[in-house]
Amino acid sequence: MTLELGYREFKEIRDIVYQKCGIYINDEQLYITNLKLQERLKVLGIDDFREYLKYLKFLDKDKSELNELIQSITINETYFFREFPQLQTFAEYCIPELIENGNRTFKVLSAGCSNGAEPYTLAIILREMLEDDFSYWVDAIDIDDNVLKQAVRGVYQERDVRNVPSKYLEKYFFKDGNSYVLNSEIKRFVKFYKVNLMDTERMLMLGQNYDFIFCRNVLIYFSDISKKDVIQTFYRMLVPGGFLFLSQVESLARISTSFNTRRINNVVVYQKPTGMVMTDEL
């Protein structure tokens, strides 16, 4: 028999998730949440949503099931070199701008890094764009243990690397059966951490000297209040003149006025003010 998630139980689960990580499940997601929860009930051998709520509240001591639930609800396809125009703007416009302003070291944060495709992509770009006398590294954070373990391994399937330019695929990966394994030359520039974006104190412990923060296709799951909190944290973590990249479907409109909005290479980017007036390259 197929179970139907009642609105009362849906609201309770929504509140639990929101309190944990700031992700807000709106009413329009009731149907898909119902499907995802049915999968979790089958795994746990539970046949009632009220019993599942009791499990979350009282039996899930290590929060492993809550993490599984959050991951299932927010599952989002990710792959190397996703949203290429943004990456091109990062590589060909933003990095050179900071070099012109005197940067010799680049620190990048990938927030909501999932399986590591984004931070490793950024590391490849930095490797290709910078001379040997520059230094750089990428910090990558996520709330999910499973995807972080996969990211550390650096082993991917063909669908994950389908957009990697052929010369980079040959240079930075080697084939192992049906898998593509990232080489250590790139992996050594990326460090992974389990961090909740809503944990401001822990976020700031990562540093307040980032030149770039990428947080793409993550804030779409957050309430406006949570978005404002996370964006304010990003603002504090960036150096003056540092850049924030959101996805093409996300915007800071009605969320924050702290950043300068720039259109560079026909891509919208957000920059922490420096006191200087920047000219946009159209």
Backbone as CSV, one residue per row, in Angstrom:
resi,resn,N_x,N_y,N_z,CA_x,CA_y,CA_z,C_x,C_y,C_z
1,MET,0.851,-1.195,0.000,0.000,0.000,0.000,0.891,1.251,0.000
2,THR,0.528,2.249,-0.846,1.297,3.475,-0.929,0.869,4.433,0.169
3,LEU,1.809,4.920,0.940,1.506,5.859,2.002,1.403,7.265,1.442
4,GLU,0.547,8.087,2.050,0.433,9.484,1.669,0.873,10.346,2.843
5,LEU,1.783,11.243,2.577,2.285,12.133,3.611,1.249,13.209,3.902
6,GLY,0.733,13.219,5.133,-0.233,14.242,5.518,0.446,15.592,5.707
7,TYR,-0.336,16.655,5.592,0.240,18.000,5.687,0.808,18.261,7.082
8,ARG,0.175,17.708,8.098,0.676,17.897,9.459,2.073,17.300,9.612
9,GLU,2.248,16.072,9.131,3.552,15.422,9.224,4.576,16.146,8.339
10,PHE,4.109,16.597,7.167,4.980,17.343,6.259,5.541,18.591,6.939
11,LYS,4.672,19.346,7.629,5.115,20.561,8.305,6.115,20.244,9.415
12,GLU,5.889,19.160,10.156,6.817,18.789,11.223,8.187,18.428,10.665
13,ILE,8.182,17.673,9.554,9.452,17.311,8.922,10.136,18.549,8.366
14,ARG,9.364,19.431,7.766,9.920,20.689,7.248,10.598,21.485,8.362
15,ASP,9.939,21.557,9.526,10.508,22.310,10.643,11.819,21.683,11.134
16,ILE,11.870,20.360,11.190,13.079,19.671,11.631,14.244,19.977,10.691
17,VAL,13.983,19.888,9.385,15.023,20.160,8.392,15.471,21.612,8.471
18,TYR,14.509,22.524,8.603,14.830,23.952,8.656,15.694,24.284,9.866
19,GLN,15.335,23.723,11.011,16.109,23.979,12.229,17.520,23.421,12.125
20,LYS,17.672,22.334,11.380,18.982,21.697,11.239,19.912,22.499,10.334
21,CYS,19.410,22.950,9.184,20.346,23.523,8.202,19.817,24.722,7.445
22,GLY,18.633,25.231,7.803,18.132,26.423,7.144,17.434,26.174,5.824
23,ILE,17.385,24.921,5.391,16.704,24.588,4.134,15.201,24.581,4.384
24,TYR,14.452,25.280,3.524,13.009,25.386,3.685,12.317,24.625,2.563
25,ILE,11.521,23.641,2.929,10.768,22.850,1.960,9.393,23.496,1.802
26,ASN,9.135,24.122,0.653,7.857,24.806,0.501,6.731,23.823,0.189
27,ASP,5.511,24.343,0.262,4.333,23.481,0.099,4.305,22.779,-1.255
28,GLU,4.866,23.433,-2.278,4.862,22.840,-3.615,5.710,21.565,-3.691
29,GLN,6.558,21.358,-2.693,7.420,20.177,-2.681,6.842,19.011,-1.894
30,LEU,5.574,19.139,-1.474,4.967,18.068,-0.681,4.962,16.745,-1.445
31,TYR,4.615,16.791,-2.719,4.524,15.551,-3.497,5.882,14.859,-3.604
32,ILE,6.907,15.622,-3.994,8.227,15.007,-4.163,8.792,14.581,-2.808
33,THR,8.485,15.346,-1.759,8.923,14.958,-0.417,8.274,13.643,-0.010
34,ASN,7.015,13.479,-0.355,6.310,12.235,-0.078,7.019,11.054,-0.733
35,LEU,7.410,11.217,-1.987,8.097,10.135,-2.695,9.448,9.827,-2.059
36,LYS,10.190,10.866,-1.726,11.512,10.665,-1.125,11.390,9.990,0.238
37,LEU,10.402,10.396,1.017,10.227,9.815,2.352,9.808,8.357,2.278
38,GLN,9.025,8.012,1.280,8.655,6.608,1.131,9.883,5.735,0.913
39,GLU,10.857,6.259,0.174,12.109,5.527,-0.018,12.834,5.342,1.303
40,ARG,12.840,6.394,2.133,13.527,6.301,3.421,12.808,5.319,4.357
41,LEU,11.477,5.319,4.324,10.712,4.390,5.166,11.003,2.944,4.794
42,LYS,11.130,2.666,3.504,11.446,1.306,3.053,12.813,0.876,3.560
43,VAL,13.784,1.788,3.486,15.141,1.465,3.947,15.141,1.137,5.440
44,LEU,14.371,1.886,6.201,14.360,1.718,7.660,13.383,0.657,8.145
45,GLY,12.516,0.186,7.249,11.516,-0.790,7.654,10.412,-0.186,8.483
46,ILE,10.122,1.080,8.249,9.050,1.783,8.961,7.877,1.956,8.004
47,ASP,6.661,1.748,8.496,5.500,1.793,7.599,4.505,2.877,7.957
48,ASP,4.959,3.891,8.700,4.048,4.953,9.101,4.855,6.244,9.277
49,PHE,4.318,7.361,8.758,5.046,8.624,8.825,5.158,9.146,10.254
50,ARG,4.193,8.861,11.104,4.302,9.275,12.498,5.455,8.543,13.179
51,GLU,5.610,7.261,12.840,6.717,6.498,13.404,8.053,7.049,12.884
52,TYR,8.053,7.472,11.629,9.278,8.057,11.076,9.641,9.344,11.814
53,LEU,8.659,10.154,12.131,8.916,11.376,12.887,9.487,11.057,14.266
54,LYS,8.933,10.036,14.913,9.468,9.619,16.218,10.923,9.177,16.073
55,TYR,11.197,8.464,14.979,12.570,7.999,14.735,13.511,9.194,14.610
56,LEU,13.099,10.210,13.809,13.939,11.395,13.628,14.180,12.123,14.948
57,LYS,13.140,12.218,15.756,13.219,13.022,16.980,13.956,12.316,18.116
58,PHE,13.765,10.994,18.221,14.236,10.315,19.429,15.269,9.202,19.202
59,LEU,15.284,8.610,18.035,16.165,7.459,17.811,17.373,7.775,16.924
60,ASP,17.302,8.848,16.188,18.371,9.206,15.256,19.452,9.993,16.007
61,LYS,20.128,9.307,16.919,21.055,9.983,17.829,22.218,10.670,17.110
62,ASP,22.749,10.014,16.087,23.895,10.595,15.374,23.480,11.442,14.182
63,LYS,22.177,11.632,14.017,21.613,12.465,12.936,21.927,11.932,11.547
64,SER,22.282,10.672,11.449,22.607,10.097,10.141,21.369,10.029,9.244
65,GLU,20.219,9.688,9.836,18.999,9.630,9.017,18.560,11.026,8.595
66,LEU,18.711,11.994,9.461,18.379,13.366,9.080,19.251,13.828,7.924
67,ASN,20.514,13.471,7.975,21.418,13.814,6.865,20.992,13.112,5.574
68,GLU,20.576,11.858,5.685,20.091,11.131,4.509,18.844,11.811,3.940
69,LEU,17.963,12.228,4.826,16.733,12.898,4.410,17.053,14.203,3.681
70,ILE,17.940,15.006,4.258,18.299,16.284,3.648,18.923,16.070,2.278
71,GLN,19.797,15.081,2.189,20.451,14.799,0.916,19.436,14.352,-0.137
72,SER,18.466,13.550,0.259,17.487,13.058,-0.711,16.582,14.171,-1.208
73,ILE,16.275,15.118,-0.346,15.389,16.219,-0.726,16.103,17.239,-1.603
74,THR,17.379,17.461,-1.320,18.125,18.510,-2.022,19.016,17.960,-3.119
75,ILE,18.840,16.690,-3.470,19.704,16.074,-4.470,19.728,16.936,-5.733
76,ASN,20.916,17.210,-6.242,21.060,18.099,-7.381,22.193,17.595,-8.260
77,GLU,21.931,17.476,-9.534,22.957,16.969,-10.433,24.154,17.931,-10.460
78,THR,25.316,17.365,-10.381,26.523,18.171,-10.466,27.536,17.454,-11.337
79,TYR,28.354,18.222,-12.013,29.349,17.629,-12.895,30.449,18.652,-13.147
80,PHE,31.554,18.191,-13.673,32.691,19.063,-13.939,32.349,20.087,-15.018
81,PHE,32.854,21.296,-14.824,32.708,22.400,-15.780,31.237,22.726,-16.056
82,ARG,30.429,22.660,-15.000,29.032,23.043,-15.119,28.907,24.564,-15.219
83,GLU,27.924,25.048,-15.963,27.696,26.473,-16.189,28.982,27.131,-16.684
84,PHE,29.420,26.661,-17.847,30.718,27.037,-18.396,30.906,28.551,-18.555
85,PRO,29.896,29.340,-18.994,30.124,30.788,-19.120,30.582,31.443,-17.820
86,GLN,30.062,30.974,-16.680,30.522,31.503,-15.398,31.994,31.182,-15.169
87,LEU,32.363,29.950,-15.468,33.750,29.535,-15.268,34.683,30.299,-16.201
88,GLN,34.227,30.568,-17.411,35.018,31.352,-18.353,35.225,32.773,-17.826
89,THR,34.177,33.350,-17.238,34.288,34.686,-16.655,35.257,34.683,-15.481
90,PHE,35.160,33.674,-14.645,36.094,33.496,-13.529,37.534,33.447,-14.033
91,ALA,37.766,32.642,-15.064,39.129,32.402,-15.545,39.697,33.572,-16.332
92,GLU,38.899,34.132,-17.220,39.426,35.085,-18.197,39.240,36.543,-17.813
93,TYR,38.410,36.814,-16.820,38.162,38.196,-16.428,38.456,38.462,-14.952
94,CYS,37.889,37.634,-14.069,38.011,37.914,-12.635,39.416,37.640,-12.108
95,ILE,39.980,36.490,-12.472,41.344,36.193,-12.027,42.325,37.250,-12.544
96,PRO,42.320,37.588,-13.837,43.231,38.640,-14.323,43.016,39.983,-13.632
97,GLU,41.769,40.306,-13.286,41.508,41.575,-12.592,42.205,41.600,-11.239
98,LEU,42.113,40.493,-10.501,42.759,40.459,-9.197,44.277,40.431,-9.324
99,ILE,44.780,39.784,-10.357,46.232,39.804,-10.599,46.694,41.233,-10.861
100,GLU,45.926,41.948,-11.660,46.261,43.343,-11.967,46.254,44.198,-10.711
101,ASN,45.420,43.804,-9.736,45.357,44.538,-8.471,46.394,44.067,-7.461
102,GLY,47.275,43.137,-7.876,48.391,42.744,-7.033,48.297,41.382,-6.377
103,ASN,47.258,40.617,-6.647,47.134,39.291,-6.042,48.225,38.346,-6.532
104,ARG,48.842,37.643,-5.588,49.771,36.566,-5.925,49.315,35.245,-5.316
105,THR,48.324,35.336,-4.443,47.754,34.157,-3.789,46.248,34.186,-3.949
106,PHE,45.663,33.030,-4.247,44.220,32.947,-4.450,43.629,31.872,-3.544
107,LYS,42.625,32.286,-2.783,41.924,31.371,-1.899,40.457,31.327,-2.324
108,VAL,39.949,30.117,-2.571,38.613,29.934,-3.133,37.808,29.014,-2.224
109,LEU,36.513,29.321,-2.064,35.607,28.470,-1.310,34.517,27.948,-2.235
110,SER,34.326,26.633,-2.217,33.199,25.996,-2.903,32.209,25.575,-1.829
111,ALA,31.086,26.271,-1.732,30.099,26.042,-0.676,28.961,25.194,-1.227
112,GLY,28.759,24.037,-0.623,27.814,23.067,-1.172,28.478,22.307,-2.298
113,CYS,29.640,21.715,-1.971,30.530,21.161,-3.005,30.075,19.815,-3.545
114,SER,29.135,19.154,-2.871,28.620,17.854,-3.307,29.772,16.861,-3.526
115,ASN,29.822,16.223,-4.693,30.806,15.149,-4.917,32.192,15.638,-5.314
116,GLY,32.398,16.949,-5.250,33.738,17.490,-5.523,33.953,17.988,-6.932
117,ALA,32.965,17.819,-7.817,33.155,18.232,-9.207,33.448,19.724,-9.326
118,GLU,32.726,20.542,-8.555,32.958,21.985,-8.653,34.327,22.409,-8.118
119,PRO,34.702,22.056,-6.882,36.010,22.508,-6.395,37.174,21.978,-7.219
120,TYR,37.074,20.754,-7.713,38.152,20.233,-8.559,38.201,20.978,-9.897
121,THR,37.038,21.349,-10.423,37.008,22.168,-11.638,37.720,23.492,-11.404
122,LEU,37.437,24.120,-10.278,38.072,25.403,-9.958,39.581,25.241,-9.811
123,ALA,40.006,24.150,-9.211,41.441,23.890,-9.063,42.110,23.700,-10.419
124,ILE,41.436,23.003,-11.340,41.983,22.816,-12.684,42.138,24.170,-13.376
125,ILE,41.136,25.017,-13.259,41.193,26.340,-13.888,42.329,27.164,-13.308
126,LEU,42.466,27.171,-11.990,43.552,27.911,-11.352,44.904,27.384,-11.816
127,ARG,45.013,26.073,-11.905,46.249,25.443,-12.369,46.597,25.887,-13.782
128,GLU,45.600,25.994,-14.625,45.825,26.357,-16.021,46.070,27.848,-16.212
129,MET,45.472,28.670,-15.377,45.518,30.118,-15.580,46.700,30.801,-14.910
130,LEU,47.255,30.197,-13.860,48.284,30.867,-13.067,49.671,30.305,-13.348
131,GLU,50.649,31.186,-13.328,52.044,30.770,-13.473,52.507,30.079,-12.194
132,ASP,53.649,29.436,-12.268,54.136,28.635,-11.140,54.457,29.470,-9.897
133,ASP,54.702,30.773,-10.074,55.060,31.590,-8.912,53.835,32.107,-8.153
134,PHE,52.633,31.724,-8.584,51.412,32.029,-7.835,51.076,30.848,-6.923
135,SER,50.362,31.132,-5.848,49.884,30.056,-4.982,48.361,30.116,-4.898
136,TYR,47.747,28.973,-4.680,46.290,28.914,-4.652,45.850,27.635,-3.954
137,TRP,44.635,27.670,-3.432,44.013,26.464,-2.891,42.497,26.676,-2.836
138,VAL,41.789,25.570,-2.751,40.334,25.584,-2.739,39.847,24.845,-1.497
139,ASP,39.047,25.507,-0.686,38.339,24.855,0.412,36.950,24.478,-0.085
140,ALA,36.501,23.283,0.253,35.208,22.798,-0.217,34.408,22.274,0.964
141,ILE,33.162,22.691,1.068,32.351,22.317,2.222,31.002,21.753,1.788
142,ASP,30.507,20.828,2.601,29.170,20.282,2.411,28.711,19.735,3.751
143,ILE,27.416,19.502,3.856,26.852,18.985,5.102,26.730,17.476,5.091
144,ASP,26.915,16.873,3.916,26.641,15.445,3.745,27.921,14.614,3.747
145,ASP,28.001,13.673,4.682,29.189,12.823,4.799,29.421,11.972,3.555
146,ASN,28.349,11.460,2.975,28.493,10.538,1.849,29.127,11.202,0.637
147,VAL,28.648,12.405,0.300,29.215,13.072,-0.875,30.641,13.533,-0.600
148,LEU,30.940,13.872,0.646,32.305,14.290,0.982,33.282,13.124,0.843
149,LYS,32.840,11.936,1.224,33.696,10.757,1.056,33.964,10.499,-0.422
150,GLN,32.932,10.651,-1.240,33.112,10.476,-2.680,34.056,11.534,-3.244
151,ALA,33.916,12.769,-2.750,34.761,13.851,-3.231,36.237,13.591,-2.909
152,VAL,36.507,13.134,-1.707,37.883,12.848,-1.306,38.479,11.743,-2.178
153,ARG,37.674,10.746,-2.529,38.153,9.659,-3.394,38.536,10.182,-4.776
154,GLY,37.728,11.085,-5.315,38.029,11.645,-6.624,37.844,10.670,-7.770
155,VAL,36.863,9.786,-7.655,36.584,8.804,-8.704,35.205,9.118,-9.289
156,TYR,35.133,9.232,-10.620,33.916,9.707,-11.262,33.520,8.823,-12.434
157,GLN,32.253,8.988,-12.832,31.720,8.257,-13.975,31.681,9.174,-15.198
158,GLU,31.422,8.569,-16.336,31.474,9.325,-17.586,30.529,10.521,-17.584
159,ARG,29.355,10.359,-16.980,28.400,11.473,-16.951,28.948,12.666,-16.159
160,ASP,29.810,12.399,-15.185,30.365,13.471,-14.354,31.395,14.305,-15.110
161,VAL,32.078,13.686,-16.062,33.178,14.366,-16.752,32.824,14.684,-18.198
162,ARG,31.548,14.615,-18.533,31.144,14.766,-19.938,31.461,16.149,-20.506
163,ASN,31.574,17.165,-19.649,31.855,18.519,-20.128,33.316,18.925,-19.949
164,VAL,34.142,18.021,-19.488,35.561,18.347,-19.315,36.219,18.434,-20.693
165,PRO,36.871,19.548,-21.008,37.581,19.633,-22.295,38.545,18.465,-22.455
166,SER,38.650,17.946,-23.651,39.403,16.712,-23.886,40.845,16.816,-23.412
167,LYS,41.468,17.981,-23.591,42.875,18.101,-23.183,43.019,18.038,-21.663
168,TYR,42.007,18.531,-20.932,42.044,18.458,-19.476,41.706,17.057,-18.995
169,LEU,40.800,16.406,-19.697,40.447,15.031,-19.334,41.670,14.130,-19.444
170,GLU,42.438,14.330,-20.480,43.650,13.533,-20.693,44.751,13.907,-19.706
171,LYS,44.811,15.182,-19.365,45.893,15.697,-18.526,45.679,15.407,-17.039
172,TYR,44.426,15.464,-16.572,44.176,15.428,-15.138,43.406,14.196,-14.651
173,PHE,43.020,13.310,-15.560,42.313,12.089,-15.182,42.992,10.881,-15.823
174,PHE,42.825,9.726,-15.185,43.209,8.490,-15.858,42.054,7.503,-15.751
175,LYS,41.935,6.680,-16.739,40.813,5.746,-16.841,41.114,4.488,-16.036
176,ASP,40.129,4.055,-15.256,40.225,2.814,-14.490,38.924,2.049,-14.706
177,GLY,38.918,1.158,-15.688,37.683,0.475,-16.061,36.716,1.476,-16.662
178,ASN,35.536,1.577,-16.067,34.539,2.549,-16.524,34.603,3.862,-15.753
179,SER,35.560,3.972,-14.863,35.667,5.163,-14.016,36.795,6.078,-14.478
180,TYR,36.654,7.355,-14.085,37.689,8.350,-14.341,38.228,8.806,-12.991
181,VAL,39.530,8.665,-12.805,40.151,8.972,-11.524,40.962,10.259,-11.651
182,LEU,40.661,11.213,-10.792,41.379,12.477,-10.793,42.779,12.265,-10.230
183,ASN,43.772,12.893,-10.863,45.125,12.665,-10.388,45.459,13.533,-9.179
184,SER,46.479,13.140,-8.466,46.835,13.796,-7.207,47.339,15.211,-7.405
185,GLU,47.766,15.533,-8.602,48.260,16.882,-8.880,47.196,17.932,-8.612
186,ILE,45.934,17.602,-8.904,44.824,18.517,-8.643,44.264,18.313,-7.243
187,LYS,44.160,17.070,-6.800,43.546,16.780,-5.504,44.279,17.475,-4.363
188,ARG,45.572,17.650,-4.486,46.333,18.228,-3.369,46.014,19.702,-3.125
189,PHE,45.350,20.349,-4.090,45.008,21.760,-3.929,43.619,21.971,-3.344
190,VAL,42.912,20.882,-3.030,41.540,20.986,-2.537,41.418,20.287,-1.185
191,LYS,40.824,20.980,-0.222,40.571,20.418,1.099,39.070,20.408,1.367
192,PHE,38.580,19.295,1.895,37.149,19.137,2.136,36.838,19.179,3.629
193,TYR,35.715,19.818,3.948,35.282,19.951,5.333,33.769,19.753,5.417
194,LYS,33.331,19.123,6.498,31.900,19.034,6.766,31.489,20.267,7.556
195,VAL,30.725,21.135,6.913,30.316,22.392,7.538,28.881,22.707,7.124
196,ASN,28.092,23.140,8.086,26.735,23.602,7.844,26.793,25.090,7.499
197,LEU,26.221,25.482,6.370,26.250,26.884,5.957,25.610,27.813,6.980
198,MET,24.705,27.282,7.785,24.034,28.106,8.794,24.849,28.251,10.073
199,ASP,25.947,27.541,10.174,26.808,27.625,11.352,27.828,28.737,11.123
200,THR,27.424,29.960,11.437,28.254,31.131,11.128,29.624,31.053,11.782
201,GLU,29.668,30.639,13.024,30.944,30.564,13.737,31.908,29.606,13.043
202,ARG,31.405,28.442,12.684,32.253,27.445,12.006,32.668,27.940,10.623
203,MET,31.765,28.595,9.921,32.095,29.136,8.613,33.233,30.154,8.713
204,LEU,33.140,31.059,9.660,34.154,32.096,9.794,35.502,31.525,10.230
205,MET,35.468,30.364,10.891,36.720,29.707,11.276,37.509,29.251,10.050
206,LEU,36.822,29.041,8.936,37.529,28.671,7.705,38.415,29.809,7.213
207,GLY,38.028,31.028,7.530,38.835,32.174,7.133,37.970,33.317,6.648
208,GLN,38.524,34.504,6.708,37.859,35.698,6.209,38.732,36.379,5.170
209,ASN,39.387,35.531,4.370,40.330,36.043,3.369,40.164,35.347,2.024
210,TYR,38.920,35.037,1.675,38.659,34.375,0.394,38.575,35.399,-0.732
211,ASP,39.170,35.046,-1.850,39.087,35.889,-3.047,37.847,35.554,-3.871
212,PHE,37.425,34.302,-3.813,36.248,33.851,-4.550,35.433,32.898,-3.688
213,ILE,34.122,33.057,-3.751,33.217,32.077,-3.151,32.226,31.648,-4.232
214,PHE,32.142,30.337,-4.432,31.156,29.761,-5.343,30.095,29.056,-4.501
215,CYS,28.852,29.463,-4.681,27.730,28.806,-3.994,26.596,28.714,-5.009
216,ARG,26.653,27.705,-5.837,25.748,27.607,-6.987,24.740,26.471,-6.797
217,ASN,23.471,26.807,-7.060,22.393,25.828,-6.942,22.270,25.260,-5.523
218,VAL,22.540,26.092,-4.558,22.431,25.697,-3.147,21.365,26.534,-2.442
219,LEU,21.427,27.851,-2.600,20.528,28.740,-1.879,19.084,28.632,-2.347
220,ILE,18.847,27.976,-3.478,17.476,27.776,-3.944,16.669,26.950,-2.947
221,TYR,17.339,26.233,-2.062,16.649,25.399,-1.073,16.406,26.143,0.243
222,PHE,16.909,27.369,0.363,16.866,28.081,1.629,15.724,29.088,1.662
223,SER,15.224,29.351,2.862,14.254,30.430,3.040,14.965,31.767,2.856
224,ASP,14.193,32.829,2.641,14.798,34.149,2.451,15.603,34.572,3.675
225,ILE,15.096,34.250,4.858,15.821,34.608,6.085,17.164,33.883,6.135
226,SER,17.150,32.591,5.820,18.382,31.811,5.836,19.347,32.299,4.752
227,LYS,18.807,32.639,3.587,19.649,33.172,2.509,20.385,34.429,2.973
228,LYS,19.656,35.324,3.629,20.263,36.573,4.094,21.395,36.291,5.075
229,ASP,21.175,35.324,5.972,22.211,34.980,6.949,23.456,34.421,6.268
230,VAL,23.251,33.516,5.305,24.384,32.904,4.612,25.134,33.935,3.775
231,ILE,24.402,34.785,3.068,25.045,35.805,2.237,25.846,36.781,3.094
232,GLN,25.321,37.127,4.252,26.065,38.014,5.149,27.355,37.353,5.627
233,THR,27.293,36.047,5.878,28.504,35.311,6.254,29.509,35.319,5.108
234,PHE,29.039,35.077,3.893,29.931,35.129,2.728,30.597,36.495,2.626
235,TYR,29.817,37.538,2.859,30.358,38.899,2.791,31.530,39.059,3.764
236,ARG,31.369,38.529,4.959,32.424,38.632,5.966,33.642,37.783,5.601
237,MET,33.416,36.709,4.860,34.513,35.800,4.513,35.342,36.280,3.310
238,LEU,34.768,37.154,2.513,35.476,37.650,1.333,36.366,38.835,1.673
239,VAL,37.494,38.920,0.976,38.317,40.120,1.055,37.641,41.223,0.264
240,PRO,37.942,42.508,0.540,37.423,43.571,-0.322,37.846,43.336,-1.769
241,GLY,36.900,43.424,-2.674,37.174,43.125,-4.075,36.963,41.678,-4.443
242,GLY,36.655,40.815,-3.445,36.423,39.408,-3.716,35.086,39.186,-4.410
243,PHE,34.983,38.072,-5.114,33.815,37.782,-5.946,32.979,36.640,-5.370
244,LEU,31.658,36.794,-5.488,30.705,35.747,-5.150,30.000,35.308,-6.420
245,PHE,30.024,33.987,-6.690,29.328,33.414,-7.836,28.145,32.591,-7.350
246,LEU,26.944,32.954,-7.798,25.761,32.146,-7.604,25.413,31.493,-8.935
247,SER,24.418,30.606,-8.948,24.030,29.993,-10.214,23.291,31.018,-11.073
248,GLN,23.085,30.675,-12.322,22.420,31.575,-13.247,20.957,31.804,-12.891
249,VAL,20.376,30.931,-12.073,18.963,31.084,-11.700,18.799,31.691,-10.306
250,GLU,19.907,32.078,-9.679,19.850,32.661,-8.349,20.255,34.134,-8.409
251,SER,19.765,34.905,-7.461,20.029,36.344,-7.458,20.053,36.864,-6.028
252,LEU,20.768,37.972,-5.830,20.777,38.628,-4.526,19.674,39.676,-4.402
253,ALA,18.869,39.835,-5.451,17.762,40.789,-5.381,16.867,40.460,-4.195
254,ARG,16.561,41.464,-3.396,15.721,41.339,-2.199,16.386,40.521,-1.093
255,ILE,17.645,40.141,-1.312,18.366,39.374,-0.289,19.452,40.227,0.362
256,SER,20.237,40.936,-0.454,21.335,41.729,0.087,21.676,42.872,-0.858
257,THR,22.011,44.002,-0.270,22.507,45.153,-1.038,23.975,45.430,-0.714
258,SER,24.622,44.509,-0.034,25.998,44.716,0.403,27.000,44.614,-0.742
259,PHE,26.646,43.861,-1.781,27.576,43.599,-2.879,27.316,44.535,-4.058
260,ASN,28.371,44.804,-4.812,28.213,45.437,-6.110,27.841,44.372,-7.129
261,THR,26.805,44.616,-7.886,26.394,43.688,-8.939,27.059,44.102,-10.242
262,ARG,27.774,43.172,-10.845,28.475,43.462,-12.090,28.086,42.443,-13.164
263,ARG,28.040,42.912,-14.385,27.830,42.019,-15.526,29.124,41.994,-16.322
264,ILE,29.816,40.869,-16.249,31.102,40.699,-16.903,30.989,39.563,-17.905
265,ASN,31.343,39.824,-19.140,31.251,38.780,-20.174,29.830,38.218,-20.250
266,ASN,28.853,39.104,-20.023,27.428,38.748,-20.034,27.048,37.779,-18.922
267,VAL,27.826,37.756,-17.848,27.551,36.926,-16.678,27.451,37.826,-15.457
268,VAL,26.416,37.631,-14.647,26.242,38.426,-13.433,27.112,37.846,-12.323
269,VAL,27.938,38.701,-11.730,28.755,38.313,-10.577,28.569,39.371,-9.496
270,TYR,28.875,39.000,-8.271,28.724,39.903,-7.139,30.098,40.124,-6.506
271,GLN,30.397,41.402,-6.242,31.725,41.743,-5.748,31.622,42.557,-4.469
272,LYS,32.423,42.182,-3.477,32.484,42.957,-2.248,33.168,44.292,-2.537
273,PRO,32.560,45.393,-2.139,33.116,46.700,-2.484,34.528,46.905,-1.951
274,THR,35.305,47.654,-2.728,36.667,48.001,-2.339,36.817,49.484,-2.065
275,GLY,35.820,50.249,-2.461,35.933,51.697,-2.405,36.260,52.281,-3.759
276,MET,36.710,51.394,-4.697,36.999,51.826,-6.059,35.811,51.528,-6.953
277,VAL,35.589,52.338,-7.958,34.540,52.094,-8.940,35.088,51.166,-10.005
278,MET,34.427,50.010,-10.206,34.876,49.015,-11.173,34.124,49.196,-12.484
279,THR,34.814,48.960,-13.580,34.219,49.042,-14.906,33.851,47.648,-15.377
280,ASP,32.626,47.475,-15.834,32.174,46.168,-16.309,32.577,45.956,-17.745
281,GLU,32.999,44.720,-18.055,33.322,44.337,-19.417,32.119,43.623,-19.999
282,LEU,31.477,44.212,-20.983,30.255,43.645,-21.543,30.570,42.609,-22.595
